[in-house]
Amino acid sequence: MKNILLLTLSIVLFSCNGNAQKESKISYKVSKTDTEWKQQLTEREYHVMRNSGTEPAFSSPLNKNYEKGTYVCKACNTPLFKSANKFDSGTGWPSFDQEIKGNVAYSNDSHSIYGTEEHCATCGGHLGHVFNDGPRNTTGKRHCINGVALKFIPEKK
């Protein structure tokens, strides 16, 4: 009887500490149903932006893009990063030393080996992660972003 009580108590305690219980329902300016996101985004974009996936390293043409312009959210066109803040981190993903303030939201998953997760502050789309191993002569930050979550808008000449 004592073992059954301990087992039941353990199950209740551990199930209440699961990640699903910790997820918060944040309301975003741009909000769509799962079906609407699937209609708008490609399969890979949906996997990365709506399921916090990661594209393969070196798969994005934006990784080696050195044109002047702005990187915007693929899902809602919110400006996220400026080309002036882009650098080659050698990791295989587009990297920036700073975001456009107010347009990127952060969530710290203490269980993640990837550090602080980044989202579009307008639609909640997963972008990538930020690390403290970026250029020391600027911010020291490395925003490691999935290229599939971005759209590049060239600067007008």
Backbone torsions as a table, in degrees:
resi	resn	phi	psi	omega
1	MET	NA	-42.2	-179.8
2	LYS	-62.5	-40.1	179.4
3	ASN	-65.4	-39.3	179.1
4	ILE	-65.4	-41.9	178.3
5	LEU	-62.4	-44.7	178.5
6	LEU	-63.8	-41.8	179.2
7	LEU	-63.3	-45.6	179.2
8	THR	-62.6	-44.7	178.9
9	LEU	-62.2	-41.4	179.1
10	SER	-62.8	-43.9	-180.0
11	ILE	-62.0	-45.0	-179.8
12	VAL	-63.2	-45.8	-178.8
13	LEU	-64.1	-45.8	-177.3
14	PHE	-72.1	-34.3	179.4
15	SER	-69.3	-28.1	177.9
16	CYS	-76.3	-17.5	179.6
17	ASN	-98.2	7.8	-179.6
18	GLY	-68.1	161.2	-179.1
19	ASN	-61.7	-33.9	-179.0
20	ALA	-60.8	-33.2	179.2
21	GLN	-72.3	-25.5	-175.5
22	LYS	-88.7	-16.1	-178.7
23	GLU	-66.1	134.7	178.3
24	SER	-104.4	148.4	178.4
25	LYS	-93.2	94.3	179.9
26	ILE	-88.4	138.4	177.9
27	SER	-94.7	127.0	-179.9
28	TYR	-109.8	152.9	179.7
29	LYS	-57.5	-42.9	175.0
30	VAL	-103.4	113.6	-177.6
31	SER	-132.6	130.0	-179.4
32	LYS	-134.6	161.4	175.4
33	THR	-74.3	164.2	176.9
34	ASP	-57.7	-41.3	179.3
35	THR	-62.7	-42.3	179.0
36	GLU	-64.0	-41.9	178.0
37	TRP	-63.1	-41.2	-179.6
38	LYS	-64.6	-31.7	178.0
39	GLN	-73.8	-33.6	-176.6
40	GLN	-82.8	-38.9	-172.5
41	LEU	-101.4	151.2	173.1
42	THR	-69.6	170.7	-180.0
43	GLU	-58.9	-44.7	-179.8
44	ARG	-67.8	-42.8	177.9
45	GLU	-59.9	-44.3	178.9
46	TYR	-61.8	-45.5	179.8
47	HIS	-57.2	-45.9	-178.4
48	VAL	-72.9	-52.4	-169.7
49	MET	-78.4	-31.0	-176.3
50	ARG	-106.0	-18.9	-179.6
51	ASN	-119.3	16.0	178.6
52	SER	55.2	37.6	177.6
53	GLY	-79.1	-179.6	178.1
54	THR	-135.4	131.9	176.1
55	GLU	-76.6	157.9	177.8
56	PRO	-62.4	142.9	177.3
57	ALA	-57.6	144.2	177.5
58	PHE	64.6	16.2	-178.9
59	SER	-92.4	-16.2	-176.1
60	SER	-94.3	129.3	174.7
61	PRO	-63.9	-19.8	178.6
62	LEU	-71.7	-17.6	179.2
63	ASN	-59.0	-39.1	-178.6
64	LYS	-106.4	19.8	177.1
65	ASN	-81.8	122.8	-178.6
66	TYR	-119.8	15.0	177.3
67	GLU	-71.6	157.9	175.1
68	LYS	-81.2	137.7	179.2
69	GLY	162.8	-160.0	-176.2
70	THR	-128.6	139.0	175.7
71	TYR	-97.3	122.8	-177.3
72	VAL	-115.8	163.5	177.9
73	CYS	-65.6	129.6	-180.0
74	LYS	-63.8	-28.9	-175.6
75	ALA	-86.5	-31.3	-173.4
76	CYS	-138.5	2.2	176.7
77	ASN	68.5	17.9	175.5
78	THR	-70.9	128.7	176.7
79	PRO	-64.2	126.1	-174.7
80	LEU	-114.6	-42.8	-175.3
81	PHE	-142.2	146.7	175.9
82	LYS	-100.4	145.4	-179.6
83	SER	-60.6	-28.3	178.8
84	ALA	-62.2	-20.3	-179.0
85	ASN	-103.1	8.1	179.8
86	LYS	-87.5	142.3	175.7
87	PHE	-145.7	159.5	179.5
88	ASP	-88.3	105.0	-178.1
89	SER	-85.2	-13.4	-177.5
90	GLY	78.0	6.0	-176.7
91	THR	-86.8	-19.1	-178.2
92	GLY	100.1	2.5	176.4
93	TRP	-127.0	148.8	175.1
94	PRO	-56.0	132.9	-176.7
95	SER	-128.6	143.4	-177.8
96	PHE	-135.1	149.9	179.0
97	ASP	-91.1	-9.6	174.2
98	GLN	-161.7	155.9	-179.7
99	GLU	-98.4	171.0	169.6
100	ILE	-80.4	114.1	-173.0
101	LYS	-52.4	134.4	177.3
102	GLY	88.2	-12.5	-176.4
103	ASN	-101.9	-7.2	178.8
104	VAL	-120.5	131.8	178.2
105	ALA	-107.9	156.7	-176.0
106	TYR	-127.3	146.0	171.7
107	SER	-137.7	130.7	-176.7
108	ASN	-98.9	110.8	177.4
109	ASP	-97.8	103.6	-175.4
110	SER	-66.0	-14.0	179.5
111	HIS	-92.0	-7.9	-176.0
112	SER	-87.3	137.9	174.6
113	ILE	-79.7	-8.1	-175.7
114	TYR	-93.0	2.9	177.7
115	GLY	81.6	-144.0	-173.7
116	THR	-85.2	124.7	-179.4
117	GLU	-80.4	143.9	179.0
118	GLU	-113.4	141.6	179.3
119	HIS	-133.7	155.8	169.4
120	CYS	-68.3	128.7	-178.1
121	ALA	-71.8	-15.6	-178.4
122	THR	-90.0	-41.9	-176.2
123	CYS	-119.2	-8.0	178.9
124	GLY	81.7	5.3	-179.5
125	GLY	-62.7	134.4	177.9
126	HIS	-68.0	131.1	-179.9
127	LEU	-107.0	-46.1	-176.0
128	GLY	165.3	-140.6	-177.6
129	HIS	-140.8	157.2	176.5
130	VAL	-115.4	138.8	-177.6
131	PHE	-127.1	162.8	179.8
132	ASN	-98.2	32.4	-179.6
133	ASP	-121.1	31.6	179.3
134	GLY	-85.7	-171.5	-178.0
135	PRO	-59.0	123.5	-178.6
136	ARG	-70.2	-24.6	-178.6
137	ASN	-78.9	-5.1	175.8
138	THR	-121.0	-102.9	-175.4
139	THR	-100.2	-18.0	-173.9
140	GLY	78.0	2.8	-178.7
141	LYS	-100.5	148.7	172.0
142	ARG	-127.9	103.2	174.6
143	HIS	-83.9	104.2	-176.4
144	CYS	-94.7	105.9	-166.4
145	ILE	-116.3	137.6	174.0
146	ASN	-67.8	121.2	179.9
147	GLY	-60.6	-30.4	-179.6
148	VAL	-66.6	-17.5	178.2
149	ALA	-89.2	-2.7	-176.3
150	LEU	-117.1	154.2	169.2
151	LYS	-128.0	135.4	-178.3
152	PHE	-97.5	129.6	176.9
153	ILE	-112.5	108.9	-178.6
154	PRO	-63.9	149.1	176.4
155	GLU	-68.2	139.0	178.8
156	LYS	-74.9	137.2	-178.0
157	LYS	-96.0	NA	NA
